[in-house]
Amino acid sequence: MPNFYFGTSLSAHQAEGNNFSSDWWEFEHSILKDKGLAPSGLASNHWELFENDHKLARELGHNSHRFSIEWAKIEPSQGQVNYEAVNHYKKVFASLSHNKLIPFVTLLHFSLPKWFADLGGFEKKGNIRHYLDYCKLIGNTFRDEMKHIITINEPDIYAYHSYLINKWPPQKGRYLLYSKVLKNLALAHRLAYEDLKGINPDFQIGVAKNNQVFRPDRSGNPLDHLLSHLLHQQWNHRFLDLIKKHQDFIGLNYYFYRCVRADPKLVDTFCQMSYPTSRKTDMNWEVYPKGLYILLHDLHKRYKKPVIITENGVADRFDKLREDVIKESLYWTMKAREEKVDVQGYLHWSLIDNYEWDSGFEQRFGLIKVDYDENFSRTVRPSALIYRDLIKKYQKQIEQE
């Protein structure tokens, strides 16, 4: 095993295409279509081009790759396993092995089988058993092909968008339901952890947790400080506290710097305001790479668990920001590591351009450009080469420690 995991991440629905048995497919062809947004369709056609994409990743110096297995493709109807999809993922694992890429496998990355969503999804505790059956199927089928498993990607983001602000399916914006779903997702993780460990005690299991940097807008205002602290505890630690005895590592997804002001006029944004930084992504997100350093120290201090950065990147169509962001993000990651934080990997989001949920195809996160008009051709962006060179640099540095 490598001393440090360098690579990228992808999700099935965003990259593979044709996820027509999922709740997101239905959502895209109804709600999003009415808003003028094109459905995911073939997405980045990674379903057919995965071997080529893995080869490119290896050529770019990666030693690891995070991807998700799509539950809606594995079990398109309740209780009916699609073995063609199972065999497809066997080929994916074989391709990763051929290219010497260590797999990090996500079992749930936002999208759900439509039949499961129709049953109420994670709103109902009794539905968790269906998710556990799926986890056990994957655990038994790929027992020897995988070691690192992420049970759930960004449970807080999923619950927030789906059950608080009405942006994602099923668009049920009620705080009590949001809180209930979060608790059920935590229970689902704990039970899946136990089931998967029963299949293979050597599995390394965690979640991919979206954590954010919260800072008071007015340094001398005690209410801003209090609110910033409360948001930090609620967002960054509430879920992890519920599963702290059931994780072997913490996956950290980092994108957001939040400026907090205790102002009733900002209640619609949960008292979070835009912070005037000199750099913003194409999605108008703040760029603050030092946030990785802050959050890595915070997680280390509180949980004493290994941390793997499972997502970090920028929407940057013209590749103007990405090079500097990668340089700075790796600098702060390695600085935390030098200060004895047990950070074991950096997986950039993402390997290729893909479908960005309710933002469609316009947002480009990929180290590799996808041409959606020219038979899904791939073009390596300059920032990918910078990342390749930095991997070489830091690998040498780590080996000499």
Backbone hydrogen bonds, N-H to C=O, Kabsch-Sander energy under -0.5 kcal/mol:
donor,donor_aa,acceptor,acceptor_aa,energy
5,Y,344,Q,-2.6
6,F,4,F,-0.7
7,G,346,Y,-1.9
8,T,64,S,-0.8
9,S,348,H,-2.0
10,L,66,R,-1.4
15,A,11,S,-1.5
16,E,12,A,-3.1
17,G,12,A,-0.7
18,N,41,G,-3.6
20,F,18,N,-1.2
22,S,19,N,-1.5
23,D,112,L,-2.5
26,E,22,S,-1.3
27,F,23,D,-2.1
28,E,24,W,-2.9
29,H,25,W,-1.7
30,S,27,F,-1.0
32,L,27,F,-2.0
33,K,28,E,-0.9
34,D,30,S,-1.9
35,K,31,I,-0.8
35,K,32,L,-0.6
36,G,33,K,-1.7
37,L,32,L,-2.4
43,A,40,S,-3.4
44,S,15,A,-0.9
45,N,42,L,-3.0
46,H,15,A,-2.5
47,W,16,E,-0.9
48,E,45,N,-0.8
49,L,45,N,-2.0
50,F,46,H,-1.1
53,D,49,L,-2.3
54,H,50,F,-2.7
55,K,51,E,-2.1
56,L,52,N,-2.1
57,A,53,D,-2.1
58,R,54,H,-2.3
59,E,55,K,-2.3
60,L,56,L,-1.5
61,G,58,R,-1.9
62,H,57,A,-2.1
63,N,6,F,-2.7
64,S,6,F,-1.5
65,H,102,I,-2.6
66,R,8,T,-2.8
67,F,104,F,-2.3
69,I,106,T,-2.3
71,W,69,I,-0.8
73,K,70,E,-1.1
74,I,70,E,-1.9
75,E,71,W,-3.0
77,S,80,Q,-0.8
80,Q,77,S,-2.4
81,V,79,G,-0.6
82,N,74,I,-3.1
83,Y,81,V,-1.0
85,A,82,N,-0.5
86,V,82,N,-1.7
87,N,83,Y,-2.4
88,H,84,E,-1.8
89,Y,85,A,-2.2
90,K,86,V,-1.5
91,K,87,N,-1.6
92,V,88,H,-1.8
93,F,89,Y,-2.4
94,A,90,K,-2.1
95,S,91,K,-2.5
96,L,92,V,-2.4
97,S,93,F,-2.4
98,H,94,A,-2.5
99,N,95,S,-1.9
100,K,97,S,-1.5
101,L,96,L,-3.0
102,I,63,N,-2.8
102,I,100,K,-0.5
104,F,65,H,-2.2
105,V,103,P,-0.5
105,V,148,H,-2.5
106,T,67,F,-2.8
106,T,104,F,-0.6
107,L,150,I,-2.7
108,L,150,I,-0.5
111,S,109,H,-2.1
114,K,21,S,-3.0
117,A,113,P,-2.3
118,D,114,K,-2.7
119,L,115,W,-0.9
120,G,117,A,-1.6
121,G,116,F,-2.4
123,E,120,G,-2.2
124,K,121,G,-1.0
125,K,123,E,-0.5
127,N,124,K,-1.4
128,I,125,K,-1.6
129,R,126,G,-0.7
130,H,127,N,-1.5
131,Y,127,N,-1.0
132,L,128,I,-2.3
133,D,129,R,-2.0
134,Y,130,H,-1.8
135,C,131,Y,-2.5
136,K,132,L,-2.6
137,L,133,D,-2.1
138,I,134,Y,-2.3
139,G,135,C,-2.9
140,N,136,K,-2.7
141,T,137,L,-2.4
142,F,138,I,-2.5
143,R,140,N,-0.8
145,E,142,F,-0.5
146,M,142,F,-1.5
147,K,103,P,-0.5
148,H,103,P,-0.8
149,I,147,K,-0.6
149,I,204,Q,-3.1
150,I,105,V,-3.3
151,T,149,I,-0.6
151,T,206,G,-2.2
153,N,108,L,-2.6
154,E,152,I,-0.6
154,E,208,A,-3.2
158,Y,154,E,-2.4
159,A,155,P,-2.4
160,Y,156,D,-2.5
161,H,157,I,-2.6
162,S,158,Y,-2.2
163,Y,159,A,-2.5
164,L,160,Y,-1.1
165,I,160,Y,-2.1
167,K,161,H,-1.8
168,W,161,H,-2.0
171,Q,168,W,-2.2
172,K,162,S,-2.3
173,G,171,Q,-0.6
174,R,163,Y,-1.5
174,R,172,K,-1.6
178,Y,163,Y,-0.5
178,Y,174,R,-2.6
179,S,175,Y,-2.9
180,K,176,L,-2.0
181,V,177,L,-2.7
182,L,178,Y,-2.1
183,K,179,S,-2.0
184,N,180,K,-2.4
185,L,181,V,-2.6
186,A,182,L,-2.1
187,L,183,K,-2.3
188,A,184,N,-2.7
189,H,185,L,-2.3
190,R,186,A,-2.4
191,L,187,L,-2.6
192,A,188,A,-2.4
193,Y,189,H,-2.9
194,E,190,R,-1.9
195,D,191,L,-2.4
196,L,192,A,-2.9
197,K,193,Y,-2.3
198,G,194,E,-1.5
199,I,195,D,-1.1
200,N,196,L,-2.6
203,F,200,N,-2.1
204,Q,147,K,-3.4
205,I,203,F,-0.6
206,G,149,I,-2.2
208,A,152,I,-2.0
209,K,207,V,-0.8
209,K,251,G,-3.8
210,N,208,A,-0.5
211,N,209,K,-0.9
211,N,253,N,-1.6
213,V,256,F,-2.2
214,F,212,Q,-0.6
215,R,258,R,-2.7
217,D,260,V,-3.2
219,S,217,D,-0.7
221,N,218,R,-2.1
225,H,221,N,-1.8
226,L,222,P,-2.6
227,L,223,L,-2.6
228,S,224,D,-2.4
229,H,225,H,-2.2
230,L,226,L,-2.5
231,L,227,L,-2.6
232,H,228,S,-2.2
233,Q,229,H,-2.4
234,Q,230,L,-2.8
235,W,231,L,-3.0
236,N,231,L,-0.5
236,N,232,H,-1.8
237,H,232,H,-0.6
237,H,233,Q,-1.2
238,R,233,Q,-1.1
241,D,237,H,-2.7
242,L,238,R,-1.0
242,L,239,F,-0.6
243,I,239,F,-0.8
243,I,240,L,-0.7
244,K,241,D,-0.5
246,H,243,I,-2.7
248,D,205,I,-3.4
249,F,205,I,-0.9
250,I,306,P,-2.6
251,G,207,V,-2.3
251,G,249,F,-0.5
252,L,250,I,-0.6
252,L,308,I,-2.3
253,N,209,K,-2.6
253,N,251,G,-0.6
254,Y,252,L,-0.6
254,Y,311,E,-2.2
258,R,213,V,-4.0
259,C,257,Y,-0.5
259,C,273,M,-0.9
260,V,215,R,-2.8
260,V,258,R,-0.5
261,R,271,C,-2.3
263,D,261,R,-1.8
266,L,263,D,-2.5
267,V,264,P,-1.4
269,T,266,L,-1.5
270,F,267,V,-1.7
271,C,266,L,-2.7
272,Q,269,T,-1.2
273,M,259,C,-2.8
277,T,275,Y,-2.3
281,T,285,W,-2.1
282,D,315,A,-2.9
284,N,281,T,-2.1
287,V,279,R,-1.5
288,Y,286,E,-0.6
291,G,288,Y,-2.2
292,L,289,P,-1.9
293,Y,289,P,-0.5
294,I,290,K,-1.8
295,L,291,G,-2.7
296,L,292,L,-2.7
297,H,293,Y,-1.9
298,D,294,I,-1.9
299,L,295,L,-2.7
300,H,296,L,-2.3
301,K,297,H,-2.5
302,R,298,D,-1.8
303,Y,299,L,-2.7
304,K,299,L,-0.7
304,K,300,H,-1.3
307,V,342,D,-2.7
308,I,250,I,-2.5
309,I,345,G,-2.6
310,T,252,L,-1.2
310,T,308,I,-0.9
311,E,252,L,-1.5
316,D,314,V,-0.8
316,D,364,R,-3.0
319,D,316,D,-1.8
325,V,321,L,-2.3
326,I,322,R,-2.8
327,K,323,E,-2.2
328,E,324,D,-2.8
329,S,325,V,-2.8
330,L,326,I,-2.4
331,Y,327,K,-2.0
332,W,328,E,-2.4
333,T,329,S,-2.0
334,M,330,L,-2.7
335,K,331,Y,-2.0
336,A,332,W,-2.0
337,R,333,T,-1.9
338,E,334,M,-2.5
339,E,335,K,-1.2
340,K,337,R,-1.7
341,V,336,A,-2.2
343,V,341,V,-2.2
344,Q,307,V,-3.0
344,Q,342,D,-0.5
345,G,307,V,-0.6
346,Y,5,Y,-3.3
347,L,309,I,-2.9
348,H,7,G,-2.7
348,H,346,Y,-0.6
349,W,312,N,-1.6
350,S,9,S,-0.6
350,S,348,H,-0.6
351,L,9,S,-1.3
353,D,368,I,-1.6
355,Y,14,Q,-2.4
356,E,354,N,-0.6
356,E,360,G,-2.7
357,W,355,Y,-1.3
359,S,356,E,-2.9
360,G,357,W,-1.3
362,E,359,S,-0.8
365,F,363,Q,-0.7
367,L,350,S,-1.9
368,I,351,L,-1.6
369,K,379,T,-3.1
371,D,369,K,-0.5
371,D,377,S,-2.5
372,Y,370,V,-0.9
374,E,371,D,-0.8
376,F,371,D,-1.1
377,S,371,D,-0.6
377,S,374,E,-1.2
379,T,369,K,-2.0
381,R,367,L,-2.4
384,A,381,R,-1.2
385,L,381,R,-0.8
385,L,382,P,-0.7
386,I,382,P,-1.5
387,Y,383,S,-2.3
388,R,384,A,-2.0
389,D,385,L,-2.2
390,L,386,I,-2.3
391,I,387,Y,-2.4
392,K,388,R,-1.8
393,K,389,D,-2.1
394,Y,390,L,-2.9
395,Q,391,I,-2.6
396,K,392,K,-1.9
397,Q,393,K,-1.8
398,I,394,Y,-2.6
399,E,395,Q,-2.4
400,Q,396,K,-1.3
401,E,398,I,-1.2
